C-alpha cells in the first residue's frame, strides 16, 4: 500500500476529536495513540487554522463586494449551506472514528456541489465580474478532510472543483481578458489548500517510515558492537550458572554466612570474570 492509498490517523481539530488527558491515554485506540505519539494533532491544527483563515478571507471579500452581486440571496444561501456543513461536521466528528465515514463525506460533497451551484448563479452578471467566494471556499473546506480521508478521494474532489471553477471563470473572462488573472487566483485559492495539505501528509508519512527504517537498520548494525560473541556467550552462561548456584546456596541456607575463605574466593573469581567479559574490547556494554 502506497502513501497515496492510505490515511494515517491524525489529530482532529475543527473536524477533530476531543483531547484527553494522560489519565485516559491507556484506553485510547491504537490509531489515536500512534497519532498522538507522532504529534499529528499539531499538524491538523495547522490545517484547521489555515482553512478558517481562508474561509474568513473569502467571506470578507463577499461582504465587501455584496452591493455588486446581481442575485445576492443565492450567494448568501451558498455561504449558509457551507457554514452549516462545517458546523454539522464539527458536531458529528466528536462521535465518529478517526476516518471520516463514506456517507458523511458523500453528503458533504453533495452539499458543497450545491454551494458551488448557488454561488455561480448568485455571481452571474453580464456587465461586471463578480468573484466566486463561496465556491472557492469549498477548497479550504476540503483541506479539513485531508487528514481523515484517503488521498485519492481528496484529489478527485479537488480536481472536479478546479475544473468547474476554471470553466466558469474562463467563460466569464472571455469578454474581458483582464479578469483572467483574478479568475486564476480564485481557482488557485480553491485547489491549492487541499493539494498542499495532502502533500504535507504524504511527506510526513514518508519521513516517519524512513525514520522507522533507519532505526531498525541502525539497531541491526550497531547491536553486534555491544553484544558478546558465541564463545563469550558460552563462558558467560557457565559463569551465570556458577553464580546462580552460589546465590541459591546462600538463599536456601546451604551455604553458611559469613562465607568461608574458599567460597568467598570463588565468588570473587566469578565476579571478576564476569566484569572482564562484559567490558572486554568495548567502551559500553549492555550492563
C-alpha positions as CSV (number, residue, x, y, z in Angstrom):
1,X,0.0,0.0,0.0
2,X,1.4,3.3,-1.0
3,X,1.1,6.6,0.9
4,X,-1.5,7.7,-1.7
5,X,-3.8,4.9,-0.8
6,X,-3.7,5.1,2.9
7,X,-4.6,7.6,5.5
8,X,-2.6,7.8,8.7
9,X,-4.9,8.8,11.5
10,X,-4.4,12.3,12.6
11,X,-5.3,14.5,15.4
12,X,-8.6,16.2,15.0
13,X,-9.1,19.9,15.2
14,X,-12.1,21.5,13.6
15,X,-13.1,18.1,12.2
16,X,-11.2,16.6,15.0
17,X,-11.6,14.8,18.3
18,X,-11.6,15.9,21.9
19,X,-8.3,15.9,23.7
20,X,-8.0,13.5,26.6
21,X,-5.6,13.8,29.5
22,X,-2.8,11.5,30.4
23,X,-5.1,9.5,32.7
24,X,-7.1,8.1,29.9
25,X,-4.2,7.5,27.5
26,X,-4.0,3.8,28.2
27,X,-7.6,3.2,27.0
28,X,-7.1,5.2,23.7
29,X,-7.4,3.2,20.4
30,X,-4.2,2.2,18.8
31,X,-4.6,4.6,15.9
32,X,-5.1,7.6,18.1
33,X,-2.2,6.6,20.3
34,X,0.1,6.5,17.2
35,X,-1.3,9.8,16.1
36,X,-0.7,11.5,19.4
37,X,2.8,9.9,19.6
38,X,3.7,11.4,16.2
39,X,2.4,14.8,17.1
40,X,-0.1,14.8,14.2
41,X,-2.6,16.8,16.2
42,X,-0.4,19.9,15.8
43,X,-0.3,19.4,12.0
44,X,-4.1,19.0,11.9
45,X,-4.5,22.1,14.0
46,X,-2.4,24.0,11.4
47,X,-4.8,22.7,8.7
48,X,-7.8,24.0,10.6
49,X,-6.2,27.4,11.2
50,X,-5.3,27.7,7.5
51,X,-8.8,26.6,6.4
52,X,-10.6,29.0,8.7
53,X,-8.3,31.9,7.7
54,X,-9.0,31.4,4.0
55,X,-12.7,31.0,4.6
56,X,-12.9,34.2,6.6
57,X,-10.9,35.9,3.9
58,X,-13.3,34.9,1.2
59,X,-16.3,35.7,3.3
60,X,-14.8,39.2,3.9
61,X,-14.4,39.6,0.1
62,X,-18.1,38.7,-0.3
63,X,-19.2,41.3,2.3
64,X,-17.1,44.0,0.6
65,X,-18.4,43.2,-2.9
66,X,-22.0,42.4,-1.8
67,X,-23.6,45.6,-3.3
68,X,-22.4,44.4,-6.8
69,X,-24.0,41.0,-6.6
70,X,-26.9,40.6,-9.1
71,X,-28.5,37.9,-7.0
72,X,-27.1,38.2,-3.5
73,X,-29.6,35.8,-1.9
74,X,-28.2,32.9,-3.9
75,X,-24.7,33.7,-2.7
76,X,-25.9,34.1,0.9
77,X,-27.6,30.8,0.6
78,X,-24.4,29.2,-0.6
79,X,-22.5,30.6,2.3
80,X,-25.2,29.4,4.7
81,X,-25.0,25.9,3.4
82,X,-21.2,25.9,3.6
83,X,-21.2,27.1,7.2
84,X,-23.9,24.7,8.3
85,X,-22.0,21.9,6.7
86,X,-18.8,22.8,8.6
87,X,-20.7,23.2,12.0
88,X,-22.5,19.9,11.4
89,X,-19.3,18.1,10.7
90,X,-17.7,19.6,13.8
91,X,-20.6,18.2,15.9
92,X,-20.7,14.8,14.3
93,X,-16.9,14.2,14.3
94,X,-16.9,14.1,18.1
95,X,-18.9,10.9,17.8
96,X,-17.2,9.3,14.8
97,X,-14.0,7.3,14.4
98,X,-10.7,8.7,13.1
99,X,-11.5,8.0,9.4
100,X,-14.4,10.1,8.1
101,X,-17.2,7.7,7.1
102,X,-18.1,7.4,3.4
103,X,-21.7,8.5,3.9
104,X,-20.7,11.7,5.7
105,X,-18.0,12.6,3.1
106,X,-20.5,11.9,0.3
107,X,-23.1,14.1,2.0
108,X,-20.6,16.9,2.4
109,X,-19.6,16.6,-1.3
110,X,-23.3,16.9,-2.4
111,X,-23.9,20.0,-0.2
112,X,-20.6,21.6,-1.4
113,X,-21.7,21.0,-5.0
114,X,-24.9,22.8,-4.2
115,X,-22.7,25.6,-2.7
116,X,-20.8,25.9,-6.0
117,X,-24.0,26.0,-8.0
118,X,-25.7,28.6,-5.8
119,X,-22.6,30.8,-5.9
120,X,-22.3,30.5,-9.7
121,X,-25.9,31.6,-10.0
122,X,-25.5,34.4,-7.5
123,X,-22.5,35.9,-9.2
124,X,-23.7,35.6,-12.8
125,X,-23.6,39.2,-14.2
126,X,-23.3,40.2,-17.8
127,X,-21.9,43.6,-17.0
128,X,-19.4,43.1,-14.2
129,X,-17.0,40.4,-12.9
130,X,-18.1,39.1,-9.5
131,X,-15.7,36.8,-7.6
132,X,-16.8,33.3,-6.7
133,X,-16.3,33.4,-2.9
134,X,-18.4,30.6,-1.5
135,X,-17.5,28.2,-4.3
136,X,-13.8,29.0,-3.8
137,X,-14.2,28.4,0.0
138,X,-15.1,24.7,-0.8
139,X,-11.4,24.2,-1.4
140,X,-10.3,25.2,2.2
141,X,-13.2,23.1,3.4
142,X,-11.7,20.1,1.6
143,X,-8.5,20.7,3.4
144,X,-10.2,19.7,6.6
145,X,-10.9,16.3,5.0
146,X,-7.3,15.7,4.1
147,X,-6.3,14.1,7.5
148,X,-9.4,11.9,7.6
149,X,-9.9,10.7,4.0
150,X,-7.8,8.7,1.5
151,X,-5.7,10.9,-0.7
152,X,-7.5,9.7,-3.9
153,X,-10.9,11.0,-2.6
154,X,-9.5,14.4,-1.9
155,X,-7.7,14.6,-5.2
156,X,-10.8,13.6,-7.2
157,X,-13.0,16.1,-5.4
158,X,-10.4,18.9,-5.8
159,X,-9.9,18.1,-9.4
160,X,-13.6,18.3,-10.1
161,X,-13.9,21.6,-8.2
162,X,-11.0,23.1,-10.1
163,X,-12.3,22.1,-13.5
164,X,-15.8,23.5,-12.7
165,X,-14.4,26.8,-11.4
166,X,-11.9,27.1,-14.2
167,X,-14.6,26.5,-16.8
168,X,-17.0,29.1,-15.3
169,X,-14.3,31.7,-14.8
170,X,-12.8,31.2,-18.2
171,X,-16.2,31.6,-19.8
172,X,-16.8,34.8,-17.8
173,X,-13.3,36.2,-18.7
174,X,-13.8,35.8,-22.5
175,X,-15.3,39.2,-22.8
176,X,-12.6,40.9,-20.6
177,X,-9.2,39.2,-20.5
178,X,-8.1,41.5,-17.6
179,X,-10.4,39.4,-15.4
180,X,-8.4,36.3,-16.3
181,X,-5.8,37.0,-13.6
182,X,-8.3,37.2,-10.7
183,X,-10.0,34.1,-12.1
184,X,-6.8,32.2,-11.9
185,X,-6.2,33.4,-8.4
186,X,-9.7,32.2,-7.4
187,X,-9.0,28.8,-8.8
188,X,-5.7,28.6,-7.0
189,X,-7.3,29.5,-3.7
190,X,-9.8,26.8,-4.2
191,X,-7.5,23.9,-5.2
192,X,-4.1,24.7,-3.6
193,X,-5.0,24.2,0.1
194,X,-6.2,20.5,-0.2
195,X,-3.4,19.6,-2.6
196,X,-0.7,21.1,-0.5
197,X,-2.2,19.6,2.7
198,X,-2.3,16.2,1.1
199,X,1.4,16.5,0.0
200,X,2.3,17.5,3.6
201,X,0.6,14.4,5.0
202,X,2.3,12.2,2.4
203,X,5.7,13.8,3.2
204,X,5.2,13.3,6.9
205,X,4.2,9.7,6.3
206,X,7.3,9.1,4.2
207,X,9.5,10.8,6.8
208,X,8.1,8.7,9.6
209,X,8.5,5.5,7.6
210,X,12.1,6.5,6.8
211,X,12.9,7.1,10.4
212,X,11.5,3.8,11.4
213,X,13.6,2.0,8.8
214,X,16.7,3.9,9.9
215,X,16.1,2.9,13.5
216,X,15.7,-0.7,12.5
217,X,18.8,-0.8,10.4
218,X,20.9,1.0,13.0
219,X,19.8,-1.4,15.7
220,X,20.7,-4.3,13.4
221,X,24.1,-2.8,12.6
222,X,25.0,-1.4,16.0
223,X,23.9,-4.2,18.2
224,X,26.8,-6.6,17.5
225,X,29.2,-4.0,18.8
226,X,27.5,-4.2,22.2
227,X,26.9,-7.9,22.2
228,X,29.1,-10.8,23.1
229,X,30.4,-13.5,20.7
230,X,29.4,-17.1,20.6
231,X,32.4,-18.3,22.7
232,X,31.9,-15.5,25.2
233,X,28.3,-16.4,25.4
234,X,29.1,-19.9,26.5
235,X,31.6,-18.6,29.1
236,X,29.0,-16.2,30.4
237,X,26.5,-19.0,30.6
238,X,28.9,-21.0,32.7
239,X,29.7,-18.1,35.0
240,X,26.0,-17.4,35.3
241,X,25.3,-21.0,36.4
242,X,28.1,-20.8,39.0
243,X,26.9,-17.5,40.3
244,X,23.3,-18.9,40.4
245,X,24.4,-21.9,42.4
246,X,26.3,-19.8,44.9
247,X,23.4,-17.4,45.4
248,X,20.9,-20.2,45.7
249,X,23.1,-21.8,48.4
250,X,23.1,-18.6,50.3
251,X,19.4,-18.1,49.9
252,X,18.4,-21.6,50.9
253,X,20.9,-21.7,53.9
254,X,23.0,-24.5,52.5
255,X,26.0,-22.1,52.4
256,X,26.6,-20.7,55.9
257,X,27.2,-17.0,56.4
258,X,29.7,-15.5,56.7
259,X,31.3,-17.2,53.7
260,X,34.3,-19.3,54.3
261,X,37.5,-18.3,52.6
262,X,37.2,-20.8,49.7
263,X,33.6,-19.8,48.9
264,X,34.5,-16.1,49.1
265,X,37.4,-16.6,46.8
266,X,35.2,-18.5,44.3
267,X,32.6,-15.7,44.4
268,X,35.2,-13.0,43.9
269,X,36.6,-15.0,40.9
270,X,33.2,-15.3,39.3
271,X,32.6,-11.6,39.7
272,X,36.0,-10.7,38.3
273,X,35.5,-12.9,35.2
274,X,32.0,-11.5,34.6
275,X,33.3,-8.0,34.7
276,X,36.2,-8.9,32.3
277,X,33.8,-10.5,29.8
278,X,31.4,-7.6,29.9
279,X,33.9,-4.8,29.3
280,X,36.4,-6.7,27.1
281,X,37.0,-4.8,23.8
282,X,34.3,-2.2,24.2
283,X,33.7,1.1,26.0
284,X,30.0,0.4,26.5
285,X,28.2,-2.8,27.4
286,X,24.6,-3.9,27.8
287,X,25.3,-3.9,31.5
